[in-house]
């Protein structure tokens, strides 16, 4: 009973059943986030294989855009916060950007077009340069304050 698998196809006015060997089809695998949901009188879905390329493209774009938005929010909160160690927070943000970059390459590279890959690389490059320039500014400010402090200390 555990080996029962279904394929749902929505087509207008067709009354026929289609069988696919979906193990041999290349598609985007999705699993549910909440695996413990058991509904009465419902079909429990553990895994979906999406085959339609346009739907895969839209789904991947949605996931990438939401993760980029989270990264931008993280970087924005780091800019606005007054931490004792802003350089450490910026390095954490840079690590998150690099982690996001590697994750997107490993997960979605097979399903993305060259345009999408180029656009994603540009977005990641912008995030990296933004974090690095802010880190350089903080480093310059701290060195300037340290030099002025040493000059004031020597003059006394």
Phi, psi and omega in degrees: 000332180287343183269011180281128181229147184235154173231123182256124179231130179252111175224142183288134170056029175249129184245044181233155180260135180244138178246135178233148168268084189288347175292333181268348180277139175274126180201176181270119181274133176231139173240160182281148178286317180260104184273350185263009182280122177236110179258142179284137179058040179221163177268126177270125182252121178265326186211142175233141174245116181263128186252330183295117184298323180292323178291321177298317180299314180295319181295315179295318178300319180296316180294316181295315181296322178292322179290323176295321178298319178296320178295318179296319177297319178298315180294321178297319178292327177292320178296320184280336184282153177249073180280162173287332182234078181292331180294321178296320178294321179292323177293325175296317178296320178295321176295321178295321178295316179295320178298317178299317180299312180293322180295318180293321179294316183289321185276314196247001185300322182291338186256356185262149174275170180296325178298314180297319180295316179296318179295318178296318178297321178296316180297316179294321177299319178297315179298316181296315180294324179297314180294318181294318179295322178293322177295319178296319178298316178296321179295318178295319179296317181293322178291324178295315179295324180292319178294316180294326177294318179293322178295318178294324181290322179290327184288341180282000000 
